[in-house]
Amino acid sequence: MQTNFSIAQLADPNVSAVNDILRKCVHCGFCTATCPTYVLKGDELDSPRGRIYLMKQAFEDGTGATAKLAKHLDRCLSCLSCMTTCPASVDYMHLVDMGRTHVADTYDRPWHDKGLRWVLAKVLPYPSVFRLALIGAWMGKPFRKLMPSRLRAMIDLAPSSIAGPSDVDRPQVVKTDAEPRMRVAMLSGCAQQVLRPSINEATVRLLKRLGCEVIIADGAGCCGALVHHMGLEHEGHEAAKKNITAWENAETKYGKIDAVVINASGCGTTVKDYGWMLRNDDAWAERAANVSNKTKDITEVLTTLGLSGLTDTLRPKLAYHSACSMQHGQKLKTEPVELLKAAGFDVSQPAESHLCCGSAGTYNIMQPEWASELRDRKVKNIRDLGVNVVATGNIGCLTQIANGMGGDDAPVVLHTVELLDWVCGGPKPKELDRY
């Protein structure tokens, strides 16, 4: 793609990066075949190629973002399926992130849109605040039909009950019974520890049994993905710096950390990208790159360690849903499936497995109609398999798919690590009591 940036514009490292990305695009359109929003609506401007043209114009003009640009970038899921398909290796992930920052910096959103984004940024990354917000959601359920679609979506996503804070999420070191094979730092996350604390609990139990010393670092919190994908660059960078500092301090205190373990693939994609996010910050670039280089999804660590202590308990028939952040963002396609098979599960994968379920961070709140269409499509493909259980590696997908299942005969949706922990000697997930 030909670009027309001035020398002065290219002096800005972000514009220079945009120019390099744009010039790789060859207009082939392969991305349209795998883009969920284009598959749904068939609108060129809701395809990666169409959004690339809009961003090119905005960056070259050097003017404020338009409502048109904001609308079509907002409709992008950042699923990154286009990057898996693209033969020219166009770095759409970083391009759309910079496009969203441009929108956040230069476009004055309507008050209701601005207000909802502010609420999400101030609530979801903070577990204690999020718990209080869920209580508010329960109180709002009787008035659901009177609410606008985005508020209805927030109400619908609220679970019927929540557990209290888990002991496993407090800062601590979980030691093994013998000499540790690895020392890892686990990110507890934010929304996940409220919505499903059993995921972190299963992760720690399994890693401990496999010989890992697990550190929950004091000061580590939200990975920054939520605000980063809203275009709030400063807030995203601050979250990254906070985590980097926490893990560096833990390493100083406890010894060399072999890996930063993430069990929410959306968070993993972001933490693995800290090196890029802070590349222009001389004080943080190297430190961020060091963290990114040692960040691993839980399935990568388990693949290295190998499973042991497998029980002979009967395994339910299982479908694996690969989160977009797992298969497209981190390029982890085989590790989770191979682990589940090695653990004795009969694993199948649904049709259109490359398409997003519609969760995508806060997408199912900000774009509820489109998210629901994608969810229902995903649920149908899963139910066609006739399975009892769905495994996935991302809390957003787990919540989204579970909310769309419905019916007493519906498959239950669990995190991959909950299943692996169970068949390696851990407790049976309560959702499986009917099997």
N, C-alpha and C positions, 0 to 999 in steps of 0.2 A: 504494500500500500504506500503510495506516495504521500509524503507529509510536507508541510510548509511552515515550519517553525523558524523564527528569526534566531540569529546568533544570541541575542539578549535573552530570549526565552529559553534556549538550550543551556544557558548558564545555570538555570535552576535545576538541581539534580533530579527533582521529581518530574519535571517536564522532559528532561533528557531520557529518563526511564520510560515515560509515556511514548516518546518518539521511537525508542528502540522496539517497544512492544508493537506499536502500530505498524511499523515497517515490515514486520514478519507476516502480517495478515495478507493472504493472497485471494481473498474474496471467494473462496471455493464453495462455501456454504455447507460443508460437511457438518458443521456445528448445529445447523438447524434441525437435523434429523434426530439429535439426541437431547435437544434443549426442551425441558418439560413445558415451559410456557409457550414455546412455539408449537409444540405438539398439541397442546390444548387449544390454542386460539388461532394459529396460522398467521399471526401478524409479524411481518418482518422486523418491526421495531421492538418486538418482544422476543427477538432471537439475539444471540451473541453478536452476529454480524451487524444487525441493525443498531444495537446499543454501541458497538464500536464506532460506527459512523457518527452517532450522536455525540459520543465523547470526543472523537477527533475534532469535530467542529467546535465544540466548547473549548477545548484546550488550545486549539490554533487561534481562535478569536480572542482568547484571553479575557473574555467578558464573564459576567455572572451567569450561573446556571439558570436555565429556563424551566418552566413548569413541565414542559414536554420531556426534558432530560430527566428531571426528578421522577416523573411518573414511571418511565420505562426502566430506570435503574431500581426504583422501589419494587418493581414487579420481578426483578431478577432474584432467584433463590440463592445465588452463589453456590450452586450445587457442584459446579466445575465439571459437569459431564462433557461440556464442550471441549475442555482441555484434554480429556481422555481421547476424544475423537479427532481433534485438530491435527492434520498432517504437518502443519508448519510450526507446531509447538508455540503458538501464541500464548503469552502469559496473561490470560484473561483475568485470573484471580487478582493479581496486583493492579491491573488496569482498572477493574471495576471498583476496587477499594479506593484508588486515587480519584476515580470519578465521584464516588460517594462523599469523599472528603471535600471535593470541589463543590458539590451540592450543599453540604452542611455549612460550608464557609460562606457561600455567596447567594444562596436561595432562601428567601423568606417564606417559610411554609405557612399554610393556614393555621390559625391558633389551635384548633382541635388536634391537628396532626402533630404540631410542635409539643402540645401538652402531653399527648400519649407517649411520645418518644421520651420526654423528660421523665415521666413516671416509670417507664420500663427501665431506663438507665439508672434510676435511683432505687429501684425495688429488687429486680431479679438478681443482680450481682451480690446482694447482701442477705445471707440466709435468715437472720433474725427479722429483718424487715419483710422478707418474702413470706415468712410464716404468718406474720400479722396480716399481710395483704390477702392471704388465702382465707383467713377468717372473714375478712370483708367480702370476699367473693361468695362465701357461703351465705352471708346475710343478704347478698344481692340476688340470689337465685330466684326468690319469688317474683322479682321484678324484671326477670330476664327478657320477657317479650317486649318490654317498653324501652329497651336499650338499643343503641345503634349497634351495627354488626360487629365492630371491633370489641366493644365491651362484652357483647354476648359471647364472642370467641374466648375472651379471658375467663368468663364465668364457666364456660363449658370445659375448659382445660383444667380447671381446679379439681383436684382429687376429692373424693368424698370424705377422706380422713387423712391425717398426716401423723407421722410418728414424731416424738420429741427429738431433740438433738442427740446424735449418736456419740457414744464415748470414743469411737474410733476416729472421729473427726477433730478431736482436740489435739493441740501440739504434743507430740510424744515420739518415743522410739520404741517400736515393737521388735523385740529381739527374738532370735531363733533359739532352739534348745541346744544347738551345736554351733560350730564355727560357721559363720555365714558364707554362703556361696557368692552372694551379691549384697551390696548395700544400695538401696534405692530410696528416692524421695517420691512420695505419692501425692499428687494434687487432689485435694478433697473436693474442689470445685465449689459451686455456689448453689444453683437451683437443684442439682442432682442430690445433694446431701439433705435437702428438704423433701423433695418428691419421692426419693427412693434411697434411703440410707443403707439399705441392704446391699447395694452395689459396692460401696466402699468397704463394708464389713466383709463381704465375700472375697473381695480383692486382697485385703490384709490377711485373712485366714489362709487363703490359698498360697500367697507369697511366703508366709511364715512357714507353712508345712513344706514348701519346696526349698527352704533354706535361705530366704531373703530376710535381711534386716530392713525394716520399713520405717522411714522417717516421715512424720507429718510435721512439716517445718512451721515454726512460729512465724506468722506474718504473711504466709502464702494464702492467696484467696482466688478471686475470680481471674480467669485467664485473660480477660479483656476482650474476648471475641464479640460480645454483645455490643459494646460501645464502638468497637473498631469497625464493625460492619454497618453501623449507623453513620459512619463517616466522622465520628468524633475522635480524630487522630490523637489529640493530646491525652484524652482520657484513656484510650487504648494503650498508649505508650507508658503512661503512669502505672497502669495495672501490670504491664510487662516488667517494668523496673522493680516494682514491689516484689514480684515473685522471684525475679533474678536475685535480688538482694537476700531474700529469705533463704533460698537454696544455697547461695554462697556462704551465708552465715552458718547454716546447718553443716555444710562441708567442713568449715573451719572448726566447728565444735565437735563433730562426730567422726570425721575422717572422710576419705574420698567417696563420693557418690558415683556409683557406676551408671545409674540411669535415673532420669526423671520419668516416672510412670504415670500415664494418663489412661483413665478408663472411660472417658467420654470423647469419642473421636472428633467431635467438633472442637473441643478444647485442645486436643492433640494437634490438630491441623494448625491452630493459632500459635501454640507454644513452639512448634517446630518452625514457625515463621518469624519468631522474635528477631532472628539475625537479620532478616530483610527489613522488618519494621523499624529497627533502630540502626540501620546501616549508615545513615548520615549523621549519627550522633557519636562524635569521637570518644566521648567518655563511656559510652555503653555498647558500641558496635561489637567489640571483641567479646565482651562479657555475654552479650545476647547470643552471639554465634555459638559460644561454648555451651550454653544451655540448650539451644536448638539442636546441636549435634548429639547431645546425650539424651534427648527426649524420645521415649518409646511408647507406643500403644501397649497396653497390657498384653495383648496377644503376641506382640513381638518378644516381650520378655519371657512369656510362657513357652514360646517356641524355642527359645534359647535354653531354658531350664529343662524342658521336657516335663510331661505329666507323670505322676506316680501315685500309688495308693488307690488305684481305680477299684471301685466296688462292683459287685455283680448285680446291683439293683436294676430293675427293668427300666429301660429308657423309652420315653415317649417319642413318637414320630415328630420330626422337627423340620421347620423351614428356617433358613437363615436369610435375614434381610440385611444387606450391606448398606450402611449409611453412606451418603454421598461423600461426607468428609473422610470416610474410611477408604472407599474404593477410588474416588476421584481426587480427593485432597491429599491423602497420604499414600495412595497407590498400594494399599494393602488389600489384596483380593483373595489370596489363597490361605494366609495364615489363620484367620478365624475358622474357616471351613475345615481345614486340615486338623486343627486342634479338636473341633467338635467330633470329627470322624475318628480321630485317635482315641477320644474318650468314649467311643462306642455308640455314638448317635447315628441314626440314619438321616442324612441331611439332604434336603432338596432346596432349590432356589426358585423363586417365582418368575413368571414371565415378566418382561420389561424391568428386569432387576437393576438396570442402569438408571431408571427414572426415579426422581425424588418422591418421597412420601408426602411432601408439603410442609414438613415441620420447619426446617431451615432456620434455626434460632428463634427469632420472633416473627417469622414470616406468617405463621398460622394465626397470629394476632393482627398483624398489619395488613395482610391480604387474605382474610378468612375465606372468601368465596373460592378463590383459586386454590388455596391450600386444601379446602374440603374436596374439591374435584380430584386433586392428586391423591389425597388420602383414600378416597373411596375406590379409586382405580387400583391403588396398591393393595388395599384390603381384599378386593375381589380376586386379584391375582394370587394372593396368599391363600385365601379360602378355597380356591379351586384345587389346591394341592391336597386338601383333606388331612391336614396335619393337626396335632394337638397343641404344639408349642411353636412360638416364633422366637428366635434368638436374634439379638441385635447388639451393637456395641456403642450406642449413643442414646442418652436419656431423652433427647428431643424426639427421635424416631420412636422410641419405646412408648412415650406418652401419646404421641400422635396416632400411631397404629392401634394401640389399645383403645383409645377413645372412639375409633371408627369401627371396631369389631362388633360389639353388641351381641346380644343373645347368650343364653346359658350354654350353648354348644360351641361358642366361639373359642378359638385357640387363645391360650394365655401368652402374653408377651413378656419375656424375661431378658435380662442382660446376659450375654455370653458367659461372663465370668461367674454369674450366679449358678449356671448349669454346670460349669466345670468344677467349681468349688464343691457342689453337691455330690457329683460322681467320684470326686477324689477324697471323699470322707467328711465333707462338711454337711450342715443341716439341709434338709429338703426345703426348697422354697415353698411357702405356705400356699402359693397359687397352684401348686401341683397336687394338692391334697385330694382332688377328685380323680386323679389317675393312679 
